[in-house]
Amino acid sequence: MMHIQKSLQFTAFAMALGFSVTAAAAADLVIGMQQEPTSLDPTSDATASIDGMMTQNVYESLTIVSENGEVGPNLATAWDVSEDGLTYTFTLTDAAQFHDGTAFDSEDVLFSFNRAMAEDSVNPSKGIFKPIESVTAPDARTVQIKLKNKDAFFLFNMGQGDSAIVAAESVDTNNATPVGTGPFKFDSWTRGDRLTLVKNPDHRDAASVALDKVTYRFISDPAAATAAMMAEELDAFPGFPAPELLEQFEADPRFRVNLGSTEGEVILAMNNAKPPFDNIEVRRAVSTAINRDEIIDGAMYGKATPIGSFYPPHGKAYVDLTGAYPTDTAKAKEMFEAAGVAGSTMTLRVPPFPYATRSAEIIQAQLADAGIDAKVENVEWGFWIDEIYKKQNYDMTIIAHTSPNDMGNFARGPKYFYGYDDPKMTALWENISTEADADKRDMLLKEGQQYLSDQAVHGFLFQLPLLGVFRTEVNGYWSSAPVLYTPLKGVSKG
């Protein structure tokens, strides 16, 4: 109540002095998010919401990816590629500086890459730096990167949060007080509640930034998210967690509903490094027991596309493999019995996102019908990162992989949380990632999809849609997510 009273008092005071309250408020945007990160440094934590808030807003990288997936200049204004495709020479902008006033130059790029490539690096996508042989800085505005082999995704990867350029002076505290070169500066973080960014008036493109302040509020509960939007406490909820409630927003002229696509494959991940999931027949039995249509209807209210492997349905190289394991409860039960695991208990640990918790309840029932007791454990995100992602302490989990071009996850070896180690798949990904010819690369990607399906590495469920609710005065927010981030530079309100 006190917050409301203070707001009304300020409004009356401002109007008495002739100030325009509406104009001031229009430059402030409040965005709802399901997931609160455990850190604010995308170069050291795999949480997708870090990129969603920080990348290309607070932090910047050499390149940037547009909404249509094209790579463009960013901290690098231009680049040349050698004839053999192995040497990239980047020209850096001379108009950037870090938010704490520290100068930006080639030494920062050198520091960032050496840190990411170091033996003890904790970069969550360390593999994207694997093709790099050396990084040198001939002068303050030039960086030269030599590759060991061609990398079809190199320039694209240089535009990701994992490739953000950070400064040696501030890197140690970026997890809680991030310092970058972007168009927005970190303002505050009230854990469990909200995070606030403010416009960086010294940014080289400050004139293109319409917003003065952006507040992210962390609301994972669908009912609370709906109430906050209806009360106009939020201006936008780009990843709205309640698909069953979208109709009421579609019928309300105050709001605009977006049904977009993401790169997020939602999987029932199985720990391939431990019994019984080190047995391919058990994994195939799980895939035979699950019914995607029931999961999509129950968890997503029909607003998702089923997948049969690890590749987005909107992708050029997509192969429809959803029929590879037709749902057959009786057959799944026989397969579990033949593998000697019928009647056993398997733990299904899921993070606190509605798509995961709702899917878990349905899968639990489907496995029960096939003779498997799946114990569902709902865990907090920090626990999921520590126990499942880092320590592989799980049997099964449900998670959306929202990074683009991430089939390489299956070539990360047994220490990655999949526990999957297959030399054939590793070699196949090496061929995919080094193939410069797009048509040949697509053929290899199709082969990869087929192989992962044949191996039943995981239960492939559905592609995570981008379900967004926006107040009608919010403009410029991306309707689809080709990458993990959404630049706020082109967003306006009013």
C-alpha positions in Angstrom: 0.0 0.0 0.0 2.9 2.4 0.8 4.3 2.0 -2.7 0.9 3.0 -4.2 0.5 6.0 -1.9 4.0 7.3 -2.8 3.4 6.8 -6.4 0.1 8.8 -6.3 1.8 11.6 -4.2 4.6 11.9 -6.8 2.1 12.0 -9.6 0.1 14.8 -8.1 3.3 16.7 -7.3 4.7 16.3 -10.8 1.4 17.4 -12.4 1.3 20.5 -10.2 4.7 21.5 -11.5 3.7 20.7 -15.1 5.9 17.7 -15.5 4.9 14.9 -17.9 4.7 11.8 -15.9 3.6 9.7 -18.9 6.7 10.7 -20.9 9.0 9.7 -18.1 7.2 6.4 -17.5 7.2 5.4 -21.2 11.0 5.1 -21.1 10.8 2.4 -18.3 10.1 -1.2 -19.2 9.3 -4.0 -16.8 9.8 -7.5 -18.1 8.7 -10.8 -16.5 11.1 -13.8 -16.6 10.6 -17.4 -15.4 14.2 -18.1 -14.6 16.4 -16.2 -12.2 20.1 -16.9 -12.8 22.6 -17.9 -10.2 25.2 -15.6 -11.8 25.4 -12.6 -14.2 28.4 -13.7 -16.1 27.6 -15.7 -19.3 31.2 -16.7 -19.7 31.1 -18.8 -16.5 27.5 -20.0 -16.1 25.2 -22.0 -18.5 21.9 -20.5 -17.3 20.0 -19.2 -20.3 18.5 -16.2 -18.6 21.9 -14.7 -18.1 22.1 -14.3 -21.9 18.5 -13.2 -22.0 19.2 -10.2 -19.8 22.9 -9.5 -20.2 24.2 -10.5 -23.6 24.3 -7.6 -26.1 22.7 -5.4 -23.5 25.3 -5.2 -20.8 28.0 -7.3 -22.4 29.0 -7.2 -26.1 31.0 -9.5 -28.3 32.9 -9.2 -31.6 29.8 -10.0 -33.7 26.1 -10.0 -33.2 23.3 -12.2 -34.5 20.1 -10.6 -35.8 16.6 -11.9 -35.4 16.8 -13.6 -38.8 20.0 -15.3 -37.8 22.4 -13.2 -39.8 25.8 -12.3 -38.4 26.8 -8.6 -38.3 29.4 -6.3 -36.8 29.5 -5.3 -33.1 32.7 -4.6 -31.2 34.4 -5.7 -34.4 33.4 -3.2 -37.1 34.8 -5.4 -39.9 36.8 -8.6 -40.6 38.7 -10.3 -43.3 39.0 -14.0 -43.8 42.0 -15.6 -45.4 41.6 -17.6 -48.6 42.1 -20.9 -46.8 39.3 -19.9 -44.3 41.6 -20.3 -41.3 42.6 -16.8 -40.4 40.2 -14.0 -39.3 41.4 -10.5 -38.9 39.0 -8.3 -37.0 39.1 -4.5 -36.9 37.8 -3.2 -33.6 35.7 -0.1 -32.9 37.5 2.8 -31.3 34.2 4.1 -29.8 33.6 1.6 -27.0 34.6 1.7 -23.4 33.6 -0.4 -20.3 31.0 0.9 -18.0 33.5 1.6 -15.2 35.4 3.9 -17.6 38.1 1.4 -18.5 39.2 1.6 -22.1 38.3 -1.1 -24.6 41.0 -2.4 -27.0 42.5 -5.5 -28.5 44.1 -6.5 -25.1 40.6 -7.0 -23.7 39.8 -9.4 -26.6 43.0 -11.2 -26.0 42.3 -11.5 -22.3 38.8 -12.7 -22.8 39.7 -15.4 -25.3 42.8 -16.6 -23.3 40.5 -16.9 -20.3 37.9 -18.9 -22.2 40.4 -21.2 -23.8 42.5 -21.8 -20.6 42.9 -25.3 -19.2 40.9 -24.4 -16.1 38.3 -22.4 -18.0 34.7 -22.6 -16.6 33.2 -21.3 -19.8 29.9 -23.3 -20.3 30.6 -23.5 -24.1 34.3 -24.0 -24.0 34.0 -26.2 -27.1 33.3 -23.2 -29.4 36.9 -22.1 -28.8 38.4 -25.5 -29.5 39.1 -24.8 -33.2 41.2 -21.7 -32.3 44.9 -22.2 -32.6 46.0 -18.7 -31.6 44.8 -15.2 -30.8 47.1 -12.2 -31.3 46.8 -8.4 -31.1 49.0 -6.7 -33.7 47.8 -3.4 -32.5 45.2 -1.8 -30.3 42.4 -2.0 -32.9 43.3 -5.3 -34.6 42.8 -8.9 -33.5 43.9 -11.9 -35.5 42.5 -15.3 -34.8 44.0 -18.4 -36.5 42.0 -21.6 -36.5 43.3 -25.2 -36.5 40.5 -26.2 -38.9 37.6 -24.6 -40.7 34.7 -23.8 -38.4 31.3 -23.3 -40.1 29.9 -21.6 -37.0 32.8 -19.5 -36.0 31.4 -16.0 -36.7 28.0 -17.0 -35.4 29.7 -18.3 -32.2 31.6 -15.1 -31.8 28.3 -13.3 -31.3 27.2 -15.5 -28.3 27.3 -14.6 -24.6 30.0 -17.2 -24.1 32.2 -15.0 -26.3 31.4 -11.8 -24.5 34.4 -9.4 -24.1 35.2 -8.7 -20.5 37.9 -6.7 -18.8 40.7 -8.0 -16.5 39.9 -5.2 -14.1 36.3 -6.3 -13.5 36.0 -9.9 -14.5 36.3 -11.3 -10.9 33.1 -9.5 -9.8 31.0 -9.9 -13.0 29.0 -12.7 -11.4 27.2 -10.2 -9.2 28.1 -6.7 -10.5 28.6 -7.1 -14.3 30.7 -4.6 -16.2 30.5 -4.6 -20.0 30.6 -2.3 -23.0 26.9 -2.5 -23.9 24.1 0.0 -24.3 22.8 -0.8 -20.8 24.5 -0.7 -17.5 23.9 -2.9 -14.5 22.0 -1.1 -11.7 20.8 -3.5 -9.1 19.9 -7.1 -8.3 17.4 -8.0 -5.5 17.8 -11.8 -5.4 14.5 -13.6 -5.6 12.7 -10.6 -7.0 14.2 -8.4 -9.7 17.2 -7.1 -11.6 17.5 -3.6 -13.0 19.5 -2.1 -16.0 19.8 1.5 -16.9 20.7 3.2 -20.2 24.4 3.7 -20.8 24.5 7.4 -22.0 28.2 6.9 -23.1 27.5 4.0 -25.5 28.4 4.6 -29.1 24.8 3.9 -30.2 23.1 5.7 -27.3 21.0 7.7 -29.7 19.3 4.5 -30.8 18.4 3.4 -27.3 14.8 4.4 -26.4 14.6 2.9 -23.0 16.0 4.6 -19.9 15.5 1.8 -17.5 14.7 -2.0 -17.8 13.5 -4.0 -14.8 13.4 -7.8 -15.0 11.1 -9.4 -12.5 11.5 -13.1 -11.7 8.1 -14.9 -11.6 8.1 -18.6 -12.3 4.6 -19.3 -11.1 2.1 -19.2 -13.9 -0.8 -17.8 -11.8 1.5 -15.0 -10.4 2.7 -14.2 -13.9 -0.8 -13.9 -15.2 -1.9 -11.7 -12.3 1.1 -9.4 -12.7 0.4 -8.9 -16.4 -3.3 -8.4 -15.9 -2.6 -5.8 -13.2 -0.2 -4.1 -15.6 2.7 -4.5 -13.2 4.6 -5.9 -16.2 4.9 -4.5 -19.7 6.0 -7.8 -21.2 6.5 -11.5 -20.4 8.4 -12.8 -23.5 8.5 -16.4 -22.2 5.1 -16.6 -20.7 4.8 -19.8 -18.5 1.0 -20.4 -18.8 0.0 -21.4 -22.4 -3.5 -22.3 -21.1 -4.1 -18.7 -20.2 -3.1 -17.0 -23.4 -6.7 -16.8 -24.7 -7.6 -14.2 -22.1 -4.8 -12.0 -23.2 -5.7 -12.5 -26.9 -9.2 -11.2 -26.0 -7.9 -8.2 -24.1 -7.2 -5.1 -26.3 -4.5 -4.0 -23.8 -2.2 -6.9 -24.9 -0.6 -8.5 -27.9 0.2 -12.3 -27.8 3.2 -13.6 -29.7 3.6 -17.3 -30.8 7.2 -17.6 -31.9 9.9 -20.2 -32.2 13.0 -20.9 -30.3 16.1 -23.0 -30.7 15.1 -24.9 -27.6 14.8 -28.7 -27.8 13.0 -30.0 -24.7 14.4 -33.4 -23.8 13.8 -36.1 -21.3 17.5 -36.4 -20.6 18.8 -39.8 -19.4 22.1 -40.2 -17.7 23.9 -42.4 -20.2 26.9 -42.9 -17.9 25.0 -44.9 -15.3 22.8 -48.0 -15.2 20.2 -48.6 -16.5 20.6 -45.8 -19.1 23.9 -47.1 -20.3 21.8 -49.8 -21.9 20.4 -48.7 -25.2 17.4 -51.0 -24.9 16.3 -49.3 -21.7 16.6 -45.9 -23.4 14.6 -47.2 -26.4 12.0 -48.6 -24.0 11.6 -45.1 -22.4 11.1 -43.6 -25.8 8.5 -46.3 -26.6 6.7 -45.6 -23.3 6.3 -41.8 -23.7 3.5 -40.2 -25.7 4.6 -36.8 -27.0 1.0 -35.7 -28.0 -0.2 -36.3 -24.4 2.8 -34.4 -23.1 2.3 -31.4 -25.5 -1.4 -31.3 -24.8 -1.1 -31.6 -21.0 2.0 -29.5 -20.4 1.8 -27.0 -23.3 -1.9 -27.0 -24.1 -1.1 -28.0 -27.6 1.2 -25.0 -28.3 4.4 -26.9 -29.2 5.8 -28.9 -32.0 6.9 -32.5 -31.4 10.5 -33.6 -32.1 12.1 -37.0 -32.7 15.8 -35.9 -32.4 17.9 -32.9 -31.5 17.3 -30.3 -34.1 14.6 -27.5 -34.5 11.6 -28.3 -36.8 12.0 -24.8 -38.4 15.6 -25.6 -39.4 16.6 -26.2 -43.0 18.1 -29.6 -42.3 15.2 -30.9 -40.2 14.2 -34.6 -40.5 10.9 -35.7 -39.0 11.8 -38.6 -36.8 8.8 -38.4 -34.5 7.6 -41.8 -35.7 10.8 -43.7 -34.8 9.4 -45.0 -31.5 5.6 -45.2 -31.8 4.0 -45.1 -28.4 3.3 -48.7 -27.3 2.9 -49.2 -23.6 2.7 -53.0 -23.7 5.8 -53.2 -25.9 7.7 -50.8 -23.6 6.8 -53.0 -20.6 8.1 -56.1 -22.4 11.4 -54.2 -23.2 11.8 -53.1 -19.6 11.2 -56.7 -18.5 13.7 -58.1 -21.1 16.3 -55.6 -19.8 15.7 -56.7 -16.2 14.5 -53.3 -15.0 10.8 -53.8 -14.8 9.4 -52.6 -11.5 12.5 -50.6 -10.7 12.6 -47.0 -9.4 14.1 -44.2 -11.4 14.4 -40.7 -10.2 13.2 -37.8 -12.4 14.7 -34.5 -11.1 13.2 -31.5 -12.8 14.0 -27.7 -12.6 11.2 -25.2 -11.5 9.9 -24.4 -15.0 6.3 -25.2 -15.9 7.2 -26.9 -19.1 9.4 -29.3 -17.1 7.3 -29.8 -14.0 4.1 -30.4 -16.0 5.8 -32.7 -18.5 7.3 -34.7 -15.5 3.9 -35.5 -14.1 2.7 -36.9 -17.4 5.8 -38.9 -18.1 5.7 -40.3 -14.6 2.2 -41.7 -15.3 3.3 -43.0 -18.8 6.3 -44.8 -17.3 4.1 -46.2 -14.5 1.8 -47.8 -17.1 4.9 -49.4 -18.6 6.0 -50.8 -15.2 8.6 -48.2 -14.1 8.3 -46.2 -10.8 9.5 -42.7 -11.7 10.0 -40.7 -8.6 9.6 -37.0 -9.5 11.7 -34.5 -7.5 11.1 -30.8 -8.1 14.4 -29.0 -7.4 15.5 -25.4 -7.4 17.6 -24.0 -10.4 20.8 -23.6 -8.3 20.5 -27.3 -7.2 19.9 -28.4 -10.8 23.0 -26.6 -12.0 25.2 -28.0 -9.2 23.8 -31.5 -8.9 22.6 -32.4 -12.3 24.6 -30.2 -14.7 27.9 -30.2 -12.9 27.9 -33.4 -10.9 25.7 -35.7 -13.0 23.8 -36.7 -9.9 20.6 -37.8 -11.6 18.8 -40.6 -13.4 16.5 -38.5 -15.6 15.7 -34.8 -16.0 13.7 -32.6 -18.3 15.4 -29.5 -19.8 15.2 -27.2 -22.8 18.5 -26.7 -24.7 18.0 -23.2 -26.1 21.4 -22.6 -27.7 21.5 -22.7 -31.5 23.7 -25.2 -33.4 24.1 -27.3 -30.3 24.2 -30.8 -31.6 27.8 -30.7 -30.6 26.5 -31.3 -27.0 26.6 -35.0 -28.0 30.3 -34.7 -28.7 31.3 -33.2 -25.4 32.2 -36.6 -23.9 31.3 -38.4 -20.6 32.0 -35.4 -18.3 29.1 -33.4 -19.9 25.9 -34.0 -18.0 24.5 -36.4 -20.6 27.2 -38.9 -19.7 27.2 -39.8 -23.4 30.5 -40.8 -25.1 30.3 -42.1 -28.6 33.3 -41.8 -30.9 31.1 -42.1 -34.0 29.0 -39.1 -33.0 32.1 -37.1 -32.0 33.6 -37.7 -35.4 30.3 -36.8 -37.1 30.1 -33.5 -35.2 33.7 -32.7 -36.2 32.7 -33.2 -39.8 29.6 -31.0 -39.4 31.4 -28.2 -37.7 34.2 -28.0 -40.2 32.1 -28.4 -43.4 32.0 -25.1 -45.2 29.6 -26.2 -47.9 26.1 -25.5 -46.5 24.3 -28.2 -48.5 26.9 -30.9 -47.5 26.6 -29.6 -43.9 22.8 -30.0 -44.0 23.3 -33.6 -45.1 25.6 -34.3 -42.2 23.1 -32.7 -39.8 20.4 -35.0 -41.1 22.7 -37.9 -40.5 23.3 -36.7 -37.0 19.6 -36.5 -36.3 19.1 -40.0 -37.5 22.0 -41.3 -35.4 20.9 -39.7 -32.2 17.4 -41.1 -32.7 18.7 -44.6 -33.4 20.8 -44.4 -30.3 17.8 -43.1 -28.3 20.3 -41.0 -26.3 17.4 -39.1 -24.7 13.6 -38.9 -25.0 13.1 -36.1 -27.5 9.9 -34.3 -26.6 9.1 -31.0 -28.2 10.5 -27.7 -29.5 10.0 -25.0 -26.9 7.8 -22.2 -28.4 8.3 -18.5 -27.6 5.0 -17.6 -26.1 4.9 -13.9 -25.2 2.5 -11.5 -23.8 3.1 -7.8 -24.4 1.3 -4.6 -23.7 0.3 -3.1 -27.0 2.6 0.0 -26.5 5.7 -2.2 -26.4 7.4 -2.4 -29.8 10.6 -3.9 -31.3 10.9 -7.0 -29.1 11.9 -10.0 -31.1 9.1 -12.4 -31.9 11.4 -15.4 -32.3 14.7 -16.5 -30.6 17.5 -17.5 -33.0 19.9 -17.0 -30.1 19.7 -16.9 -26.3 19.6 -13.1 -26.1 17.2 -10.3 -27.1 18.9 -6.9 -27.7 16.9 -4.1 -26.0 18.5 -1.4 -28.1 15.6 -1.5 -30.6 12.8 -1.9 -28.1 10.5 1.1 -27.2 7.4 1.7 -25.2 4.7 4.2 -26.0 
